[in-house]
């Protein structure tokens, strides 16, 4: 059951990046502007695993300018 939720979050954030034509490097740069310093590789790994804090999710969504997060299409 947890895997389903992780897949939804992982897919959702990847979809938001794709909608904006953004790379993990772009996300890392925008996160840095918010004071969150992380390497693009680390960000990609976190998102790929689908296991990260709600704080990280909100930081990413805020950094890319996402105000509505779709869990299901």
C-alpha positions in Angstrom: 0.0 0.0 0.0 2.8 2.4 0.8 4.4 1.7 -2.5 1.3 3.0 -4.2 1.5 6.3 -2.4 5.2 6.7 -3.1 4.5 6.1 -6.8 1.8 8.7 -6.8 4.1 11.3 -5.2 7.1 10.4 -7.3 5.0 10.5 -10.5 3.3 13.7 -9.5 6.5 15.6 -8.9 8.1 14.2 -12.1 5.0 15.3 -14.0 5.2 18.8 -12.6 8.8 19.1 -13.6 8.0 17.8 -17.1 5.1 20.3 -17.5 7.6 23.0 -16.9 10.3 21.5 -19.0 12.6 21.5 -16.0 15.6 19.3 -15.2 16.8 18.2 -11.8 19.6 20.8 -12.2 16.9 23.5 -12.8 15.1 22.3 -9.6 18.4 22.4 -7.6 19.1 25.9 -8.8 15.6 27.1 -7.8 15.8 25.3 -4.5 19.1 27.0 -3.8 17.3 30.4 -4.2 15.0 29.2 -1.3 18.1 28.4 0.8 17.9 24.6 0.1 21.2 23.4 -1.1 21.3 20.0 -2.7 22.9 18.4 -5.6 20.8 17.5 -8.7 21.9 13.8 -8.3 20.6 13.7 -4.7 17.4 15.3 -5.7 16.9 12.8 -8.5 17.6 10.0 -6.0 15.1 11.2 -3.5 12.4 11.7 -6.1 13.2 8.3 -7.7 12.8 6.5 -4.3 9.6 8.4 -3.6 10.7 8.7 0.0 11.2 12.2 1.3 9.7 14.5 3.8 6.6 16.6 3.2 8.8 19.6 3.7 11.0 18.6 0.8 7.9 18.1 -1.4 6.5 21.6 -0.5 10.0 23.1 -1.1 10.2 21.5 -4.5 6.6 22.6 -5.5 7.2 26.1 -4.3 10.6 26.3 -6.1 9.0 25.4 -9.4 5.9 27.6 -8.9 3.4 24.8 -8.5 0.3 25.9 -6.7 -1.8 22.8 -7.4 -0.4 19.3 -7.0 -2.2 16.5 -8.8 -2.1 13.2 -7.1 -4.3 11.5 -9.7 -4.9 12.4 -13.3 
